[in-house]
Amino acid sequence: MSADDIAAHLGITKDTVYTWIAEKAMPAHKVGRLWKFQASEIDDWVRRGGAAADSEPSPSG
């Protein structure tokens, strides 16, 4: 699957996909200059909490 495909699969933007690759270790495979994904790997990663929001509390001001 392409970055566009996985973004649609997860209901997120392509920018979020690239951010999650860099910051949350989203499973992806670089093929040339393109990122490719396996839906089963992504689904497992999401189930394990890989896409969960950071646990740091937001500042209360």
N, C-alpha and C positions, 0 to 999 in steps of 0.2 A: 504494500500500500504506500501511496505517496503521502507527503505532509498534508496536502489538501484532503486526501481521503481520510486520514486519521483524525484530522481536525473535525471533519463532518461526522465521523463515527463517534467522537467524544462530545460534540456540540461546543467546541471551543474554536478560537481563531488560530490561524497558522502561526502567528507571532507567539501565542501561548505554547504551541507545540515546541518551537525552537527554544523558548525560555525553559521549558520543562526538561528538554534534552540537556541544556547547560547546567541548570540549577537543581534539578530533582532526579537526575540520572534516569530519565525516561529511556526505555530500551529502544534503540534505533541502530540502523546499520548504514554507514556511509558508503555509497556506491558512486565513485567518481566525485562529482560535486553535489550529488543529491542524497537526501536522507530517505531511507526506506524502512518500513515498519511491518511487523507481523501482528495482525489483529489479536491473535491468541496471547502473544507476549504482552501487548498493551493491556488487554483485559485482565490478565493475571497481575500485572503491575498495579493497576487501579484497585483491584480487589485487596491487594496487600497494603494499600494506603499510600502508594507512591504519588498520587495526585492530590493528596489531602493538603489542606491549607496548613501553613506553619502554625505550630502550637504556641507561639509567643503571643501574649495578650496584647491587644491594641492599646495605645496610650489613652488614658481617660481624660487628659487635659487638665 
